[in-house]
Amino acid sequence: MQIFTSIAGHAGSEDTARSLHALEHSGLVDWLYLAPADLSRRRLRATTVGGREVAIALPRDARLHDGAVLHLDASGALVVRVDAESWLRVRPTSAEAGLKLGYHAGNLHWRVAFCDGDLLVALEHRVEIYLDRLKDLIAAGSVRILDQETRS
């Protein structure tokens, strides 16, 4: 198992993109797909698209991201890709309801984002689990579930 302890670059930078393009034509680029929740991890084990078992052990100041290049030389490259993420859009019906919803989401340690006054909850489990946790707020009319969306 190969262990990666640093990020060699970003796939979008001009020089790196040129090198990756040349390696791709030879079939020498391997991809490591990670869930968005894994980006905050410093240490993990995973399997690449090519079937290689790899480990990542990054220092505290390094952060995984979509396009992170873990290895790049003439023999090949390994690039991180992030899976698309699904979000549940929840709209509070009042300022008081928004405070309750925010407290509730924080208490459950949900990853959230904010968009146009709505709370977006990152779906790391089945949507039914989140809806079950929100059922009292929904029943009280404090929040409305608007939709589920996918973002890259």
C-alpha positions as a Python dict, from the first residue, in 0.01 Angstrom:
ca = {
    (1, 'M'): (0, 0, 0),
    (2, 'Q'): (135, 337, -99),
    (3, 'I'): (113, 620, 156),
    (4, 'F'): (76, 982, 44),
    (5, 'T'): (191, 1246, 292),
    (6, 'S'): (156, 1564, 86),
    (7, 'I'): (-36, 1725, -196),
    (8, 'A'): (184, 1765, -503),
    (9, 'G'): (-35, 2022, -676),
    (10, 'H'): (-374, 2097, -826),
    (11, 'A'): (-507, 1946, -1147),
    (12, 'G'): (-631, 2286, -1261),
    (13, 'S'): (-296, 2463, -1256),
    (14, 'E'): (-151, 2516, -1601),
    (15, 'D'): (170, 2309, -1572),
    (16, 'T'): (2, 2028, -1381),
    (17, 'A'): (-290, 2011, -1625),
    (18, 'R'): (-47, 1983, -1916),
    (19, 'S'): (141, 1697, -1746),
    (20, 'L'): (-180, 1517, -1655),
    (21, 'H'): (-311, 1549, -2009),
    (22, 'A'): (2, 1382, -2148),
    (23, 'L'): (-16, 1102, -1888),
    (24, 'E'): (-388, 1044, -1955),
    (25, 'H'): (-313, 966, -2318),
    (26, 'S'): (-88, 686, -2196),
    (27, 'G'): (-343, 563, -1940),
    (28, 'L'): (-116, 658, -1650),
    (29, 'V'): (-358, 870, -1445),
    (30, 'D'): (-546, 703, -1161),
    (31, 'W'): (-835, 866, -977),
    (32, 'L'): (-932, 857, -612),
    (33, 'Y'): (-1300, 939, -559),
    (34, 'L'): (-1386, 1064, -213),
    (35, 'A'): (-1711, 1161, -44),
    (36, 'P'): (-1731, 1531, 42),
    (37, 'A'): (-1729, 1443, 413),
    (38, 'D'): (-1386, 1280, 369),
    (39, 'L'): (-1222, 1606, 259),
    (40, 'S'): (-1180, 1720, 618),
    (41, 'R'): (-993, 1402, 711),
    (42, 'R'): (-616, 1401, 734),
    (43, 'R'): (-575, 1026, 752),
    (44, 'L'): (-768, 769, 554),
    (45, 'R'): (-742, 453, 348),
    (46, 'A'): (-915, 415, 16),
    (47, 'T'): (-915, 229, -315),
    (48, 'T'): (-851, 412, -642),
    (49, 'V'): (-1048, 363, -962),
    (50, 'G'): (-755, 154, -1084),
    (51, 'G'): (-792, -78, -781),
    (52, 'R'): (-486, 36, -584),
    (53, 'E'): (-509, 44, -207),
    (54, 'V'): (-372, 378, -85),
    (55, 'A'): (-337, 559, 245),
    (56, 'I'): (-331, 932, 301),
    (57, 'A'): (-155, 1084, 602),
    (58, 'L'): (-144, 1460, 558),
    (59, 'P'): (0, 1720, 794),
    (60, 'R'): (-244, 1953, 972),
    (61, 'D'): (-189, 2240, 730),
    (62, 'A'): (-275, 2033, 418),
    (63, 'R'): (-634, 1990, 302),
    (64, 'L'): (-775, 1751, 45),
    (65, 'H'): (-985, 1906, -231),
    (66, 'D'): (-1129, 1822, -570),
    (67, 'G'): (-836, 1814, -812),
    (68, 'A'): (-569, 1759, -547),
    (69, 'V'): (-277, 1577, -707),
    (70, 'L'): (-123, 1328, -465),
    (71, 'H'): (138, 1195, -706),
    (72, 'L'): (278, 1320, -1034),
    (73, 'D'): (585, 1204, -1221),
    (74, 'A'): (672, 1037, -1551),
    (75, 'S'): (543, 700, -1425),
    (76, 'G'): (192, 825, -1350),
    (77, 'A'): (-36, 1040, -1141),
    (78, 'L'): (-302, 1009, -872),
    (79, 'V'): (-572, 1277, -862),
    (80, 'V'): (-851, 1326, -605),
    (81, 'R'): (-1205, 1373, -731),
    (82, 'V'): (-1498, 1453, -506),
    (83, 'D'): (-1832, 1279, -550),
    (84, 'A'): (-2136, 1499, -605),
    (85, 'E'): (-2313, 1585, -282),
    (86, 'S'): (-2685, 1582, -211),
    (87, 'W'): (-2845, 1851, 4),
    (88, 'L'): (-3183, 1880, 170),
    (89, 'R'): (-3324, 2235, 146),
    (90, 'V'): (-3520, 2337, 456),
    (91, 'R'): (-3698, 2672, 491),
    (92, 'P'): (-3788, 2810, 833),
    (93, 'T'): (-4127, 2986, 841),
    (94, 'S'): (-4016, 3261, 1082),
    (95, 'A'): (-3708, 3402, 1251),
    (96, 'E'): (-3792, 3206, 1567),
    (97, 'A'): (-3827, 2887, 1360),
    (98, 'G'): (-3491, 2962, 1198),
    (99, 'L'): (-3324, 2980, 1538),
    (100, 'K'): (-3483, 2651, 1642),
    (101, 'L'): (-3379, 2488, 1315),
    (102, 'G'): (-3022, 2617, 1348),
    (103, 'Y'): (-2999, 2498, 1708),
    (104, 'H'): (-3141, 2160, 1609),
    (105, 'A'): (-2901, 2115, 1316),
    (106, 'G'): (-2603, 2222, 1527),
    (107, 'N'): (-2700, 1991, 1811),
    (108, 'L'): (-2708, 1702, 1564),
    (109, 'H'): (-2370, 1808, 1417),
    (110, 'W'): (-2513, 1829, 1066),
    (111, 'R'): (-2297, 1989, 798),
    (112, 'V'): (-2495, 2280, 663),
    (113, 'A'): (-2480, 2568, 420),
    (114, 'F'): (-2704, 2870, 380),
    (115, 'C'): (-2874, 2983, 60),
    (116, 'D'): (-3133, 3259, 21),
    (117, 'G'): (-3261, 3223, 378),
    (118, 'D'): (-3283, 2844, 356),
    (119, 'L'): (-3075, 2590, 540),
    (120, 'L'): (-2908, 2327, 322),
    (121, 'V'): (-2828, 2006, 506),
    (122, 'A'): (-2559, 1780, 358),
    (123, 'L'): (-2706, 1432, 319),
    (124, 'E'): (-2452, 1188, 455),
    (125, 'H'): (-2719, 924, 524),
    (126, 'R'): (-3062, 836, 384),
    (127, 'V'): (-3292, 1140, 355),
    (128, 'E'): (-3552, 965, 572),
    (129, 'I'): (-3318, 988, 872),
    (130, 'Y'): (-3306, 1369, 842),
    (131, 'L'): (-3681, 1397, 785),
    (132, 'D'): (-3744, 1185, 1094),
    (133, 'R'): (-3523, 1418, 1301),
    (134, 'L'): (-3716, 1720, 1167),
    (135, 'K'): (-4066, 1570, 1203),
    (136, 'D'): (-4162, 1776, 1511),
    (137, 'L'): (-4054, 2102, 1345),
    (138, 'I'): (-4239, 2003, 1026),
    (139, 'A'): (-4555, 1904, 1219),
    (140, 'A'): (-4550, 2236, 1409),
    (141, 'G'): (-4529, 2425, 1079),
    (142, 'S'): (-4192, 2573, 1179),
    (143, 'V'): (-4011, 2447, 871),
    (144, 'R'): (-4092, 2335, 519),
    (145, 'I'): (-3893, 2083, 322),
    (146, 'L'): (-3842, 2235, -22),
    (147, 'D'): (-3639, 1982, -214),
    (148, 'Q'): (-3334, 1767, -239),
    (149, 'E'): (-3057, 1883, -472),
    (150, 'T'): (-2723, 1756, -591),
    (151, 'R'): (-2418, 1976, -618),
    (152, 'S'): (-2063, 1899, -722),
}
